[in-house]
Amino acid sequence: MAIPPRGREPDPPPEGAVQAPRGSLTQPGPPTEEAEPGPDAATGSAAPDDAYAAALREAEDSWRRALADLDNVRKRHARELEREATAERARTAAAFLPIIDNLELALSHAAADPGAIVEGVRAVRDQAVNILERLGYPRHAERGVLFDPARHEVVGVVQDPDTEPNTVVQVLRPGYGEAERQLRPASVTVAKRE
């Protein structure tokens, strides 16, 4: 039986036609929501599944974008770090150029007075020590101080009755730097008593 369009009364059945009993499911009249199942009647309404799928796609898209942004930040940070390291190496190397110039000048006057050459080399050494100090690595070559394992490396022990035990008697190689920013400890000889 055809369902009439809404707002219009159904045509009367032809004479002699068998009519369905009143109250049956095939009763003519406007369709109701319970009478017509949705597109996915077996699993329920399709609208919430579509909303969940859309939300999942949106969350996955946001996650992928955040992952890409994080990767870009990592790459940018690595480039900036390399650029800063290169610039710092260049600044440090440039600080040592006057020392090289002065050493070459001293070598060019090698035939001159040996005393003047020694004084020139000493001045160049002081210039290099000054640069290391400005870079944050002061020189440690003190004698007569108590042995400090954080700043000194013992390479020899001498018996000296006039000196307190564990006192630095001789500095064989100076140390540079402080605490955790130490380039190397000072190599020293320490006094002991028997």
C-alpha positions in Angstrom: 0.0 0.0 0.0 1.3 3.4 -0.9 1.8 6.0 1.8 0.0 9.2 1.0 2.0 12.5 1.3 1.6 14.4 4.5 -1.3 16.7 4.9 -3.6 14.8 2.5 -6.2 12.2 3.5 -5.7 8.7 2.0 -7.9 7.7 -0.9 -10.6 5.2 0.1 -9.8 1.6 -0.8 -11.4 0.2 -3.9 -14.6 -1.7 -3.4 -14.0 -5.3 -2.5 -10.5 -4.8 -1.3 -9.4 -6.4 1.9 -8.5 -3.9 4.5 -6.0 -4.3 7.2 -7.3 -4.5 10.7 -7.2 -1.3 12.8 -4.0 -0.9 14.9 -1.7 -3.0 12.7 1.7 -1.8 11.6 0.6 -1.3 8.0 -2.1 1.2 9.0 -2.2 4.1 6.6 -1.4 7.5 8.0 1.6 9.7 8.6 4.7 7.7 9.4 6.1 7.8 12.9 9.8 7.7 14.0 9.3 4.4 15.7 7.8 2.8 12.6 10.8 3.7 10.4 14.2 2.5 11.5 17.3 4.7 10.9 20.1 4.0 8.5 21.9 1.8 11.1 19.1 0.2 13.0 21.2 -2.8 14.1 23.9 -0.7 15.9 21.9 2.4 16.9 21.9 5.9 15.7 24.5 7.0 13.1 24.8 10.6 14.4 26.9 9.9 17.6 29.3 7.6 15.7 29.9 10.3 13.1 30.5 12.9 15.8 33.0 10.6 17.6 34.8 9.8 14.3 35.0 13.6 13.5 36.3 14.3 17.0 38.8 11.5 16.6 40.0 12.9 13.2 40.3 16.4 14.7 42.3 15.1 17.7 44.6 13.1 15.5 45.1 16.1 13.2 45.9 18.3 16.2 48.3 15.6 17.5 50.1 15.4 14.1 50.4 19.2 13.9 51.8 19.4 17.4 54.3 16.6 16.6 55.4 18.5 13.4 55.7 21.8 15.4 57.8 20.0 18.0 60.1 18.6 15.3 60.5 22.1 13.8 61.3 23.5 17.2 64.0 20.8 17.8 65.6 21.5 14.4 65.5 25.3 14.9 67.1 24.9 18.3 69.8 22.6 17.0 70.6 25.2 14.2 70.7 28.1 16.7 72.9 26.0 19.1 75.3 25.2 16.3 75.3 28.9 15.2 76.1 30.1 18.8 78.8 27.5 19.2 80.4 28.6 15.9 80.2 32.2 16.9 81.8 31.5 20.4 84.6 29.5 18.8 85.3 32.4 16.5 85.3 34.9 19.3 87.7 32.8 21.3 90.0 32.2 18.4 90.0 35.9 17.6 91.0 36.7 21.2 94.2 34.6 20.7 95.2 36.3 17.4 97.2 39.1 19.1 99.1 36.4 21.0 100.1 34.7 17.7 101.0 38.1 16.3 103.3 38.9 19.3 104.9 35.4 19.1 105.7 35.9 15.4 107.1 39.3 16.2 109.3 37.8 19.0 110.5 35.1 16.6 111.4 37.7 13.9 113.7 39.4 16.4 115.4 36.1 17.5 118.8 37.4 16.6 118.5 40.4 18.8 119.2 40.6 22.5 118.2 37.3 24.2 117.0 39.2 27.4 114.6 41.2 25.3 113.3 38.1 23.7 112.7 36.4 27.0 110.8 39.5 28.3 108.7 39.5 25.1 107.8 35.9 25.4 106.9 36.4 29.1 104.7 39.3 28.1 102.9 37.1 25.5 102.4 34.4 28.1 100.8 37.0 30.4 98.6 38.1 27.6 97.4 34.5 27.0 96.8 34.0 30.8 94.8 37.2 30.8 92.6 36.0 27.9 91.9 32.7 29.7 91.0 34.5 32.8 88.5 36.7 30.9 87.0 33.5 29.4 86.4 32.3 33.0 89.5 30.1 33.5 91.8 31.8 36.0 95.3 30.4 36.5 96.3 28.5 39.7 100.0 28.2 40.3 100.2 29.1 44.0 102.9 27.5 46.3 102.6 27.2 50.0 98.8 26.6 50.0 97.1 23.5 51.4 96.6 20.7 48.9 93.1 20.7 47.5 92.1 17.6 45.5 89.5 19.6 43.5 92.3 22.0 42.3 95.5 20.0 42.5 96.9 16.8 41.1 99.8 15.3 43.1 102.6 14.1 40.9 105.2 13.9 43.6 105.8 13.9 47.3 108.8 15.3 49.1 110.0 15.2 52.7 110.3 18.7 54.1 110.6 19.1 57.9 110.1 22.9 57.6 106.8 22.7 55.7 103.4 21.6 57.0 102.3 18.2 55.6 99.9 18.4 52.6 101.2 21.8 51.5 102.0 22.5 47.9 105.8 22.9 47.6 106.2 23.1 43.8 103.8 23.7 40.9 105.0 21.7 37.9 102.1 22.6 35.6 99.6 25.4 36.5 95.9 24.6 36.6 93.1 26.7 34.9 89.5 27.2 36.0 87.4 26.9 39.1 85.3 23.9 40.5 83.1 22.4 37.8 84.5 24.8 35.1 88.0 23.5 35.3 90.1 23.0 32.2 92.7 21.1 34.2 94.0 20.8 37.8 97.5 22.0 38.7 100.2 19.3 38.8 102.0 19.8 42.1 104.5 18.3 44.5 103.3 18.0 48.1 105.3 18.0 51.3 105.1 15.2 53.9 106.8 14.5 57.2 108.0 11.2 58.6 
